[in-house]
Amino acid sequence: METKNSSVVTEFILLGLTQSQDTQLLVFAVLSVFYLIILPGNVLIIFTIRSDPGLTAPLYFFLGNLAFLDASYSFIVAPRMLVDFFCEKKVISYKACITQLFFLHFLGAGEMFLLVVMAFDRYIAICRPLYYSNLMNPRVCYALLLALWLGGFAHSIVQVALILNLPFCGPNQLDNFFCDVPQVVKLACTDTFAVELLMVSNSGLLTLLCFLGLLASYAVILYHVKGHSSEGKNKAISTCTTHIIIVFLMFGPAIFIYTRPFKALQADKIVSLFHTVIFPLMNPVIYTLRNQEVKTSMKKLLNQYVIC
């Protein structure tokens, strides 16, 4: 295929979430409230974990990094989307589109791999407790964190490399409110079957395998805790349930978007909205409501600053 030297498209026009002005204002109001919760909520989780000496276990180390990824992820799409609601013509340059796409998949894949690491951590803690302190020491935790960042980078750079080799000579209208692989690839003025197949293998198959692996690992954990004491079993079930909820919320939309041929469906924009804007809100809400240690530590922290 020709390289990007044959591309004449220098910008893309985003058609947005909806063409109705009234609907846009309503969505803007709702998403603004969501966004004002996303960032403070995740920052509060990070600050709470960093400031409480009692939250030094690997579980909370990874939870803090999950909050950081959510906060970072929320910057990729939401701010520009909210501004575009007031723009008659929503334009994004070719370079900005590729940059947005890169960070979307870099942080998204990093979060996906982090959930796999968190499942591994829970498996060792519950099923192999005698080996936990040796296997999940700080050095191993930092090595796993580095591995997931490198994995996210490798996944994303492959996506970008495939797109950069596609020629774009018009049309340049993206039927979405942000740049993502399915919509961008379909605008290429060449046969994209092979590229789509590679994209589905890279994103879709990887997402599906991680999802099935996570479900299997949590099923093993829940089966293992059946014989535990009531208190230990309840705590393990509560932790695993929280993680399973996060897994479904993240992987469900990703599987819908990336494991099928790049053909537009009516539900695509709603699923993408949930995946890129609403999902990051779920992490602080779910973990705050279901994790007693984090919730207690947050109350102490807030009381301390209120009193001061």
C-alpha positions as CSV (number, residue, x, y, z in Angstrom):
1,M,0.0,0.0,0.0
2,E,1.0,3.6,-0.5
3,T,2.3,5.5,2.5
4,K,0.8,8.6,3.9
5,N,2.6,10.7,1.2
6,S,-0.4,9.9,-1.0
7,S,-2.9,11.2,1.6
8,V,-4.6,14.5,0.7
9,V,-6.8,14.6,3.8
10,T,-5.4,17.0,6.4
11,E,-8.4,17.1,8.7
12,F,-11.5,15.1,9.6
13,I,-15.0,16.5,10.2
14,L,-16.6,14.9,13.3
15,L,-20.4,14.5,12.8
16,G,-20.8,14.4,16.6
17,L,-23.1,12.4,18.9
18,T,-26.3,13.9,17.6
19,Q,-27.5,16.7,15.3
20,S,-30.3,17.9,17.5
21,Q,-29.4,21.1,19.3
22,D,-31.7,20.4,22.2
23,T,-30.3,16.9,22.7
24,Q,-26.8,18.3,22.5
25,L,-27.5,20.8,25.3
26,L,-29.0,18.0,27.5
27,V,-26.1,15.7,26.8
28,F,-23.7,18.5,27.5
29,A,-25.3,19.2,30.9
30,V,-25.3,15.5,31.9
31,L,-21.7,14.8,30.7
32,S,-20.4,18.0,32.4
33,V,-21.7,16.7,35.8
34,F,-20.2,13.3,35.0
35,Y,-16.8,14.8,34.1
36,L,-16.8,17.0,37.2
37,I,-17.1,13.8,39.3
38,I,-14.6,11.7,37.3
39,L,-11.5,13.8,37.9
40,P,-12.0,14.7,41.6
41,G,-13.2,11.1,42.4
42,N,-10.1,9.5,40.9
43,V,-7.7,12.1,42.4
44,L,-9.3,11.5,45.8
45,I,-8.7,7.7,45.5
46,I,-5.0,8.4,44.5
47,F,-4.5,10.9,47.3
48,T,-6.2,8.6,49.9
49,I,-4.1,5.6,49.0
50,R,-0.9,7.6,48.9
51,S,-1.5,9.3,52.3
52,D,-2.8,6.3,54.3
53,P,0.0,4.0,55.7
54,G,-2.6,1.3,56.1
55,L,-3.3,1.1,52.4
56,T,0.1,-0.2,51.3
57,A,-1.0,-3.7,50.1
58,P,-0.5,-4.5,46.4
59,L,-4.3,-4.3,45.9
60,Y,-4.4,-0.6,46.8
61,F,-1.2,0.1,44.8
62,F,-2.9,-1.3,41.7
63,L,-6.2,0.5,42.6
64,G,-4.3,3.8,42.8
65,N,-2.8,3.2,39.3
66,L,-6.3,2.2,38.0
67,A,-7.6,5.6,39.3
68,F,-4.7,7.3,37.6
69,L,-5.4,5.6,34.3
70,D,-9.1,6.5,34.6
71,A,-8.3,10.1,35.2
72,S,-5.9,10.2,32.3
73,Y,-8.3,8.3,30.0
74,S,-11.1,10.9,30.7
75,F,-8.9,13.7,29.2
76,I,-8.7,12.0,25.8
77,V,-12.2,12.4,24.6
78,A,-14.5,14.3,27.0
79,P,-13.0,17.8,27.1
80,R,-12.9,18.2,23.3
81,M,-16.4,16.6,23.0
82,L,-17.9,19.1,25.5
83,V,-16.3,22.0,23.5
84,D,-17.5,20.6,20.2
85,F,-21.1,20.8,21.4
86,F,-20.9,24.5,20.8
87,C,-19.1,24.3,17.5
88,E,-21.1,24.4,14.3
89,K,-18.3,22.6,12.4
90,K,-16.4,20.0,14.5
91,V,-13.0,19.7,12.9
92,I,-9.9,17.7,14.0
93,S,-6.6,17.7,12.2
94,Y,-5.1,14.4,10.8
95,K,-2.2,14.6,13.3
96,A,-4.6,15.4,16.3
97,C,-6.8,12.5,15.2
98,I,-3.9,10.0,15.2
99,T,-2.7,11.3,18.5
100,Q,-6.1,10.9,20.1
101,L,-6.4,7.4,18.7
102,F,-2.9,6.5,20.0
103,F,-3.6,7.6,23.6
104,L,-7.1,6.1,23.6
105,H,-5.7,2.7,22.9
106,F,-2.5,3.2,24.9
107,L,-4.3,4.0,28.1
108,G,-7.3,1.7,27.3
109,A,-5.0,-1.3,26.8
110,G,-3.0,-0.4,29.9
111,E,-6.1,-0.4,31.9
112,M,-7.2,-3.8,30.5
113,F,-3.8,-5.3,31.3
114,L,-4.0,-3.7,34.8
115,L,-7.3,-5.6,35.5
116,V,-5.5,-8.8,34.5
117,V,-2.7,-8.0,37.0
118,M,-5.3,-7.2,39.7
119,A,-7.0,-10.6,39.1
120,F,-3.6,-12.3,39.4
121,D,-3.0,-10.4,42.7
122,R,-6.4,-11.6,44.1
123,Y,-5.7,-15.2,43.0
124,I,-2.4,-15.3,44.8
125,A,-3.8,-13.5,47.9
126,I,-6.8,-15.9,48.2
127,C,-5.6,-19.2,46.7
128,R,-1.9,-19.1,47.6
129,P,-1.8,-16.9,50.8
130,L,1.4,-18.5,52.2
131,Y,3.3,-17.3,49.1
132,Y,1.7,-13.9,48.7
133,S,4.3,-11.8,50.5
134,N,7.1,-13.3,48.5
135,L,5.4,-13.3,45.1
136,M,3.8,-9.9,45.3
137,N,6.6,-7.9,46.8
138,P,7.1,-4.2,45.8
139,R,9.7,-5.2,43.2
140,V,7.3,-7.6,41.5
141,C,4.5,-5.0,41.6
142,Y,6.6,-2.3,39.9
143,A,7.7,-4.9,37.3
144,L,4.1,-5.8,36.6
145,L,3.2,-2.1,36.3
146,L,6.1,-1.5,33.8
147,A,5.0,-4.6,31.8
148,L,1.4,-3.4,31.5
149,W,2.5,0.1,30.4
150,L,4.8,-1.5,27.7
151,G,2.0,-3.8,26.7
152,G,-0.4,-0.9,26.2
153,F,2.3,1.0,24.2
154,A,3.0,-2.0,21.9
155,H,-0.7,-2.5,21.3
156,S,-1.4,1.1,20.5
157,I,1.7,1.7,18.3
158,V,0.6,-1.3,16.1
159,Q,-2.8,0.3,15.6
160,V,-1.2,3.7,14.7
161,A,1.4,2.1,12.3
162,L,-1.4,0.3,10.4
163,I,-3.4,3.5,10.0
164,L,-0.4,5.7,9.0
165,N,0.1,3.4,6.0
166,L,-3.4,4.0,4.7
167,P,-4.1,6.6,2.0
168,F,-6.8,9.1,2.8
169,C,-8.1,11.0,-0.2
170,G,-11.7,11.8,0.8
171,P,-14.4,11.7,2.1
172,N,-13.2,13.0,5.5
173,Q,-16.4,12.8,7.6
174,L,-16.1,10.7,10.8
175,D,-19.5,9.5,12.0
176,N,-18.6,9.8,15.6
177,F,-17.6,12.4,18.3
178,F,-13.9,11.3,18.4
179,C,-11.3,9.4,16.4
180,D,-11.3,5.7,16.7
181,V,-10.0,2.8,14.6
182,P,-13.3,1.6,13.0
183,Q,-14.4,5.0,11.7
184,V,-11.0,6.1,10.5
185,V,-10.1,2.9,8.7
186,K,-13.4,2.9,6.7
187,L,-12.4,6.4,5.3
188,A,-9.2,5.0,3.6
189,C,-9.4,5.0,-0.2
190,T,-8.1,1.5,-0.6
191,D,-9.2,-2.0,0.2
192,T,-9.0,-2.3,4.0
193,F,-10.0,-5.9,4.5
194,A,-6.5,-7.1,5.5
195,V,-6.0,-4.1,7.8
196,E,-9.5,-4.6,9.4
197,L,-8.6,-8.3,10.0
198,L,-5.3,-7.3,11.7
199,M,-7.1,-4.6,13.8
200,V,-9.7,-7.1,15.0
201,S,-7.0,-9.6,15.8
202,N,-5.0,-6.9,17.7
203,S,-7.9,-5.3,19.6
204,G,-10.9,-7.6,19.4
205,L,-9.3,-11.0,20.0
206,L,-7.0,-9.7,22.7
207,T,-9.9,-8.0,24.5
208,L,-12.0,-11.2,24.2
209,L,-9.2,-13.5,25.5
210,C,-8.5,-11.2,28.4
211,F,-12.2,-11.0,29.3
212,L,-12.7,-14.8,29.2
213,G,-9.4,-15.3,31.2
214,L,-10.6,-12.8,33.8
215,L,-13.9,-14.5,34.2
216,A,-12.3,-17.9,34.5
217,S,-9.8,-16.6,37.1
218,Y,-12.5,-15.1,39.3
219,A,-14.6,-18.2,39.0
220,V,-11.6,-20.2,40.3
221,I,-11.2,-17.7,43.2
222,L,-14.9,-17.8,44.1
223,Y,-14.9,-21.6,44.0
224,H,-11.8,-21.7,46.2
225,V,-13.3,-19.5,49.0
226,K,-16.3,-21.7,49.5
227,G,-14.6,-23.5,52.3
228,H,-13.2,-20.4,54.0
229,S,-14.5,-18.9,57.2
230,S,-17.6,-16.7,56.9
231,E,-15.7,-13.4,57.4
232,G,-12.9,-14.3,55.0
233,K,-15.3,-15.6,52.4
234,N,-17.5,-12.5,52.5
235,K,-14.5,-10.2,52.1
236,A,-13.1,-12.2,49.2
237,I,-16.5,-12.3,47.5
238,S,-17.0,-8.6,48.0
239,T,-13.6,-7.8,46.5
240,C,-14.1,-10.2,43.6
241,T,-17.6,-8.9,42.9
242,T,-16.2,-5.4,42.6
243,H,-13.6,-6.5,40.2
244,I,-16.0,-8.5,38.1
245,I,-18.4,-5.4,37.8
246,I,-15.4,-3.3,36.5
247,V,-14.5,-6.1,34.1
248,F,-18.0,-6.2,32.6
249,L,-18.3,-2.4,32.4
250,M,-14.9,-2.1,30.6
251,F,-14.8,-5.2,28.4
252,G,-18.5,-5.3,27.4
253,P,-18.4,-2.1,25.2
254,A,-14.8,-2.9,24.0
255,I,-15.9,-6.4,22.8
256,F,-18.9,-4.9,21.0
257,I,-16.8,-2.3,19.2
258,Y,-13.6,-4.2,18.3
259,T,-14.6,-7.9,17.8
260,R,-16.7,-7.4,14.7
261,P,-16.2,-6.1,11.2
262,F,-16.0,-2.3,11.0
263,K,-19.6,-1.8,10.0
264,A,-21.5,1.1,11.5
265,L,-24.4,0.3,13.8
266,Q,-26.9,2.6,15.5
267,A,-25.7,1.6,18.9
268,D,-22.1,2.5,18.2
269,K,-22.2,6.1,19.5
270,I,-24.0,5.2,22.7
271,V,-21.6,2.3,23.4
272,S,-18.6,4.6,22.6
273,L,-20.0,7.3,24.9
274,F,-20.2,4.8,27.8
275,H,-16.8,3.4,27.1
276,T,-14.9,6.7,26.8
277,V,-16.8,9.1,29.1
278,I,-19.1,7.3,31.5
279,F,-17.0,4.2,32.3
280,P,-14.2,6.2,34.0
281,L,-16.8,7.5,36.5
282,M,-17.6,3.9,37.5
283,N,-14.2,3.2,39.0
284,P,-14.3,5.7,41.9
285,V,-18.0,5.2,42.5
286,I,-17.9,1.4,42.7
287,Y,-14.6,1.2,44.6
288,T,-15.7,3.9,47.1
289,L,-19.0,2.2,47.8
290,R,-17.8,-1.4,47.9
291,N,-14.3,-1.1,49.5
292,Q,-14.7,-0.6,53.2
293,E,-11.0,0.2,53.8
294,V,-10.8,2.9,51.1
295,K,-14.2,4.3,52.2
296,T,-13.1,4.5,55.9
297,S,-9.7,6.1,54.9
298,M,-11.5,8.7,52.7
299,K,-13.8,9.7,55.6
300,K,-10.8,10.2,57.9
301,L,-9.0,12.2,55.3
302,L,-12.0,14.4,54.6
303,N,-12.7,14.9,58.3
304,Q,-9.1,15.9,58.9
305,Y,-9.2,18.6,56.2
306,V,-12.6,19.8,57.2
307,I,-11.5,20.2,60.8
308,C,-8.3,22.0,59.8
